[in-house]
Amino acid sequence: MKIMKEFREFAVKGNVIDLAVGVIIGGAFGKIVTSLVNDMIMPLVGRLLGQVNFKAWKIPLVSTENMTVEQIEIAPTLYIGQFLNTLIDFLIIAFCIFLMVKGINTLRNGIKKEEPAVEAEPVEKDCPFCFSQVPIKATRCKFCTSELEQTAQTS
Protein backbone atom coordinates (compact mmCIF):
# COMPACT_ATOMS: atom_id res chain seq x y z
CA MET A 1 0.00 0.00 0.00
CA LYS A 2 2.98 2.29 0.48
CA ILE A 3 3.67 2.21 -3.23
CA MET A 4 0.09 3.32 -3.99
CA LYS A 5 0.48 6.26 -1.63
CA GLU A 6 3.76 7.26 -3.32
CA PHE A 7 2.17 6.93 -6.75
CA ARG A 8 -0.81 9.09 -5.70
CA GLU A 9 1.55 11.80 -4.39
CA PHE A 10 3.53 11.66 -7.66
CA ALA A 11 0.44 11.74 -9.87
CA VAL A 12 -1.22 14.71 -8.21
CA LYS A 13 1.83 16.98 -8.27
CA GLY A 14 1.13 20.06 -10.35
CA ASN A 15 3.89 19.61 -12.91
CA VAL A 16 2.84 16.01 -13.69
CA ILE A 17 -0.72 17.14 -14.36
CA ASP A 18 0.55 20.06 -16.46
CA LEU A 19 2.68 17.63 -18.46
CA ALA A 20 -0.29 15.32 -19.03
CA VAL A 21 -2.44 18.23 -20.22
CA GLY A 22 0.39 19.35 -22.52
CA VAL A 23 0.72 15.87 -24.04
CA ILE A 24 -3.03 15.63 -24.66
CA ILE A 25 -3.22 19.10 -26.22
CA GLY A 26 -0.07 18.39 -28.23
CA GLY A 27 -1.59 15.19 -29.60
CA ALA A 28 -4.75 17.01 -30.63
CA PHE A 29 -2.69 19.83 -32.16
CA GLY A 30 -0.65 17.25 -34.08
CA LYS A 31 -3.83 15.76 -35.55
CA ILE A 32 -5.02 19.21 -36.61
CA VAL A 33 -1.71 19.96 -38.30
CA THR A 34 -1.67 16.55 -40.01
CA SER A 35 -5.15 17.17 -41.36
CA LEU A 36 -4.14 20.67 -42.48
CA VAL A 37 -1.16 19.29 -44.38
CA ASN A 38 -2.87 16.20 -45.86
CA ASP A 39 -6.25 17.75 -46.64
CA MET A 40 -5.46 21.39 -47.42
CA ILE A 41 -1.81 22.16 -48.19
CA MET A 42 -0.65 19.10 -50.16
CA PRO A 43 -3.67 19.03 -52.51
CA LEU A 44 -3.04 22.70 -53.32
CA VAL A 45 0.67 22.06 -53.89
CA GLY A 46 -0.20 19.02 -56.04
CA ARG A 47 -2.61 21.13 -58.08
CA LEU A 48 0.01 23.84 -58.59
CA LEU A 49 2.56 21.23 -59.72
CA GLY A 50 0.23 19.73 -62.32
CA GLN A 51 -2.15 17.33 -60.55
CA VAL A 52 0.53 15.50 -58.53
CA ASN A 53 -0.95 13.18 -55.90
CA PHE A 54 1.64 13.15 -53.12
CA LYS A 55 0.03 10.27 -51.25
CA ALA A 56 0.62 8.03 -54.27
CA TRP A 57 4.17 9.28 -54.87
CA LYS A 58 6.34 6.25 -54.16
CA ILE A 59 9.30 4.43 -55.63
CA PRO A 60 9.36 0.61 -55.49
CA LEU A 61 12.83 -0.80 -54.78
CA VAL A 62 12.19 -4.00 -56.77
CA SER A 63 10.62 -4.61 -60.17
CA THR A 64 6.85 -5.01 -59.83
CA GLU A 65 6.09 -6.10 -63.41
CA ASN A 66 5.13 -9.71 -62.72
CA MET A 67 3.80 -9.25 -59.17
CA THR A 68 0.28 -9.57 -57.87
CA VAL A 69 -1.37 -6.68 -55.98
CA GLU A 70 -0.65 -8.38 -52.65
CA GLN A 71 3.03 -8.80 -53.52
CA ILE A 72 3.30 -5.16 -54.64
CA GLU A 73 1.81 -4.00 -51.33
CA ILE A 74 4.48 -5.82 -49.30
CA ALA A 75 7.39 -5.07 -51.68
CA PRO A 76 10.05 -2.70 -50.30
CA THR A 77 9.08 0.83 -51.33
CA LEU A 78 10.18 4.41 -50.68
CA TYR A 79 7.07 6.42 -49.79
CA ILE A 80 8.31 9.87 -50.78
CA GLY A 81 4.88 11.55 -50.68
CA GLN A 82 4.14 10.37 -47.15
CA PHE A 83 7.60 11.49 -46.05
CA LEU A 84 6.99 14.98 -47.49
CA ASN A 85 3.66 15.18 -45.67
CA THR A 86 5.34 14.19 -42.39
CA LEU A 87 8.18 16.65 -42.98
CA ILE A 88 5.75 19.52 -43.56
CA ASP A 89 3.81 18.44 -40.43
CA PHE A 90 7.03 18.64 -38.44
CA LEU A 91 8.01 22.06 -39.81
CA ILE A 92 4.60 23.55 -39.01
CA ILE A 93 4.56 22.10 -35.48
CA ALA A 94 8.17 23.15 -34.83
CA PHE A 95 7.43 26.70 -36.02
CA CYS A 96 4.33 26.92 -33.81
CA ILE A 97 6.28 25.66 -30.79
CA PHE A 98 9.05 28.18 -31.56
CA LEU A 99 6.51 31.02 -31.61
CA MET A 100 4.89 29.76 -28.41
CA VAL A 101 8.22 29.48 -26.53
CA LYS A 102 9.28 32.89 -27.81
CA GLY A 103 6.00 34.40 -26.58
CA ILE A 104 6.28 32.71 -23.19
CA ASN A 105 9.86 33.93 -22.79
CA THR A 106 8.78 37.46 -23.66
CA LEU A 107 6.02 37.32 -21.07
CA ARG A 108 8.27 35.73 -18.46
CA ASN A 109 11.15 38.17 -18.92
CA GLY A 110 9.08 41.23 -19.70
CA ILE A 111 9.99 43.43 -22.58
CA LYS A 112 13.57 44.38 -21.91
CA LYS A 113 15.20 47.10 -23.92
CA GLU A 114 18.90 46.80 -24.49
CA GLU A 115 20.62 49.66 -22.73
CA PRO A 116 23.94 50.81 -24.09
CA ALA A 117 26.83 49.76 -21.91
CA VAL A 118 28.29 52.62 -19.91
CA GLU A 119 32.06 52.64 -19.88
CA ALA A 120 33.46 52.78 -16.38
CA GLU A 121 35.81 55.63 -15.64
CA PRO A 122 39.41 54.46 -15.30
CA VAL A 123 40.63 54.06 -11.74
CA GLU A 124 44.29 53.58 -12.59
CA LYS A 125 46.85 55.18 -14.90
CA ASP A 126 50.29 54.24 -16.16
CA CYS A 127 53.37 55.84 -14.67
CA PRO A 128 55.26 57.38 -17.65
CA PHE A 129 58.60 56.52 -16.02
CA CYS A 130 58.30 52.92 -14.79
CA PHE A 131 55.04 51.96 -16.60
CA SER A 132 53.43 50.62 -13.39
CA GLN A 133 49.75 50.98 -12.64
CA VAL A 134 49.01 53.65 -10.06
CA PRO A 135 45.72 55.12 -8.82
CA ILE A 136 44.38 57.83 -11.11
CA LYS A 137 44.46 60.49 -8.35
CA ALA A 138 48.07 59.77 -7.37
CA THR A 139 50.58 62.63 -7.62
CA ARG A 140 53.61 60.35 -7.11
CA CYS A 141 54.28 56.83 -8.37
CA LYS A 142 54.31 54.37 -5.50
CA PHE A 143 56.95 52.28 -7.29
CA CYS A 144 59.53 54.79 -8.56
CA THR A 145 58.38 57.91 -6.59
CA SER A 146 58.35 60.05 -9.73
CA GLU A 147 56.05 63.05 -9.78
CA LEU A 148 53.00 62.46 -11.98
CA GLU A 149 50.79 64.85 -13.88
CA GLN A 150 47.36 65.43 -12.42
CA THR A 151 44.63 64.21 -14.76
CA ALA A 152 41.50 66.31 -14.92
CA GLN A 153 38.75 64.70 -12.86
CA THR A 154 35.09 65.17 -13.65
CA SER A 155 32.69 64.69 -10.80
ChimeraX attribute file (.defattr): number of C-alpha atoms within 10 A of each C-alpha:
attribute: neighborCount
match mode: 1-to-1
recipient: residues
	/A:1	6
	/A:2	7
	/A:3	8
	/A:4	9
	/A:5	10
	/A:6	10
	/A:7	11
	/A:8	11
	/A:9	10
	/A:10	13
	/A:11	13
	/A:12	11
	/A:13	10
	/A:14	10
	/A:15	11
	/A:16	12
	/A:17	13
	/A:18	12
	/A:19	11
	/A:20	13
	/A:21	12
	/A:22	12
	/A:23	12
	/A:24	12
	/A:25	12
	/A:26	14
	/A:27	12
	/A:28	12
	/A:29	13
	/A:30	16
	/A:31	13
	/A:32	13
	/A:33	19
	/A:34	20
	/A:35	13
	/A:36	14
	/A:37	20
	/A:38	19
	/A:39	11
	/A:40	12
	/A:41	15
	/A:42	20
	/A:43	17
	/A:44	14
	/A:45	14
	/A:46	14
	/A:47	12
	/A:48	10
	/A:49	10
	/A:50	8
	/A:51	11
	/A:52	16
	/A:53	14
	/A:54	19
	/A:55	17
	/A:56	11
	/A:57	14
	/A:58	14
	/A:59	12
	/A:60	13
	/A:61	10
	/A:62	10
	/A:63	9
	/A:64	13
	/A:65	7
	/A:66	8
	/A:67	11
	/A:68	9
	/A:69	10
	/A:70	8
	/A:71	11
	/A:72	16
	/A:73	12
	/A:74	8
	/A:75	15
	/A:76	12
	/A:77	13
	/A:78	13
	/A:79	15
	/A:80	15
	/A:81	18
	/A:82	16
	/A:83	15
	/A:84	16
	/A:85	17
	/A:86	16
	/A:87	13
	/A:88	18
	/A:89	20
	/A:90	15
	/A:91	11
	/A:92	17
	/A:93	17
	/A:94	12
	/A:95	11
	/A:96	12
	/A:97	13
	/A:98	12
	/A:99	12
	/A:100	12
	/A:101	12
	/A:102	12
	/A:103	12
	/A:104	12
	/A:105	12
	/A:106	12
	/A:107	10
	/A:108	9
	/A:109	9
	/A:110	9
	/A:111	9
	/A:112	7
	/A:113	6
	/A:114	6
	/A:115	6
	/A:116	6
	/A:117	6
	/A:118	6
	/A:119	6
	/A:120	6
	/A:121	9
	/A:122	8
	/A:123	10
	/A:124	13
	/A:125	16
	/A:126	14
	/A:127	23
	/A:128	13
	/A:129	13
	/A:130	12
	/A:131	12
	/A:132	14
	/A:133	15
	/A:134	18
	/A:135	15
	/A:136	19
	/A:137	15
	/A:138	16
	/A:139	15
	/A:140	16
	/A:141	20
	/A:142	14
	/A:143	13
	/A:144	12
	/A:145	12
	/A:146	14
	/A:147	14
	/A:148	18
	/A:149	13
	/A:150	11
	/A:151	11
	/A:152	8
	/A:153	8
	/A:154	5
	/A:155	3
